[in-house]
Amino acid sequence: MDNKAYHSDPEIMGGAPVFRGASVPVSCLFACLETGQSIDAFLDQYPTVPREVAISLLNSAQQLLEEDAYFSAELAR
């Protein structure tokens, strides 16, 4: 079973990544944070996204960035 906080399906929002269990684009969370809104403000706007799922998505994004930075540094050696 896929435990990701998000998924992509060509039949849902043209394949844009959305939160699992809610047709809310992942980009909405990043847009809210980018404009200085809190995660609580995002969750108030999109009540179908559970807090744990939003936090899981942010953790996944952090892990991907860290892995990318690690591999980039290794390739540069």
ChimeraX attribute file (.defattr): number of C-alpha atoms within 10 A of each C-alpha:
attribute: neighborCount
match mode: 1-to-1
recipient: residues
	/A:1	3
	/A:2	7
	/A:3	8
	/A:4	12
	/A:5	22
	/A:6	22
	/A:7	19
	/A:8	16
	/A:9	11
	/A:10	9
	/A:11	8
	/A:12	14
	/A:13	13
	/A:14	9
	/A:15	12
	/A:16	18
	/A:17	19
	/A:18	20
	/A:19	24
	/A:20	21
	/A:21	13
	/A:22	14
	/A:23	18
	/A:24	20
	/A:25	19
	/A:26	19
	/A:27	13
	/A:28	15
	/A:29	22
	/A:30	15
	/A:31	12
	/A:32	16
	/A:33	14
	/A:34	10
	/A:35	8
	/A:36	10
	/A:37	13
	/A:38	13
	/A:39	16
	/A:40	11
	/A:41	14
	/A:42	19
	/A:43	16
	/A:44	11
	/A:45	13
	/A:46	15
	/A:47	13
	/A:48	14
	/A:49	19
	/A:50	16
	/A:51	14
	/A:52	10
	/A:53	16
	/A:54	20
	/A:55	13
	/A:56	16
	/A:57	18
	/A:58	16
	/A:59	13
	/A:60	15
	/A:61	12
	/A:62	12
	/A:63	12
	/A:64	12
	/A:65	12
	/A:66	12
	/A:67	12
	/A:68	12
	/A:69	12
	/A:70	12
	/A:71	11
	/A:72	11
	/A:73	10
	/A:74	9
	/A:75	8
	/A:76	7
	/A:77	5
